[in-house]
Amino acid sequence: MCSPEPVNCFPVLVNILSNTFLRLFNSTARFRVWSQLFYTGENPEMKNYIFFGLFTYMLVLSAGLPPLFAMSSVEDYKVKSL
């Protein structure tokens, strides 16, 4: 039922249990599980959105980290830890 990879085993197990309970309650609905991590469709708008979102995040991160290191050095200088 499960592949040797533990990442795929839990969703398959949940799928089997859910479908079993649905059959016990005489439901016609079924669950399906996909093993792909991300949607692999070619959507250039989504790729641009993700790229610019991550790019903006990296810009904010790179702008915020140097002052943190500078303040740490100033604190070390104040307490004369060198």
BELJO-V88860 format. One record per backbone hydrogen bond with DSSP energy under -1.0 kcal/mol. CO is the residue of the C=O (numbers start at 1). NH is the residue of the N-H. If there is no record, write none. Layout:
BEGIN
co=CO nh=NH
co=CO nh=NH
END
This chain:
BEGIN
co=8 nh=12
co=9 nh=13
co=10 nh=14
co=11 nh=15
co=12 nh=16
co=13 nh=17
co=14 nh=18
co=15 nh=19
co=16 nh=20
co=17 nh=21
co=18 nh=22
co=19 nh=23
co=20 nh=24
co=21 nh=25
co=22 nh=27
co=23 nh=26
co=41 nh=43
co=43 nh=47
co=44 nh=48
co=45 nh=49
co=46 nh=50
co=47 nh=51
co=48 nh=52
co=49 nh=53
co=50 nh=54
co=51 nh=55
co=52 nh=56
co=53 nh=57
co=54 nh=58
co=55 nh=59
co=56 nh=60
co=57 nh=61
co=58 nh=62
co=59 nh=63
co=60 nh=64
co=61 nh=65
co=65 nh=69
co=66 nh=70
co=67 nh=71
co=68 nh=72
co=69 nh=73
co=70 nh=74
co=71 nh=75
co=72 nh=76
co=73 nh=77
co=74 nh=78
co=75 nh=79
co=76 nh=81
END
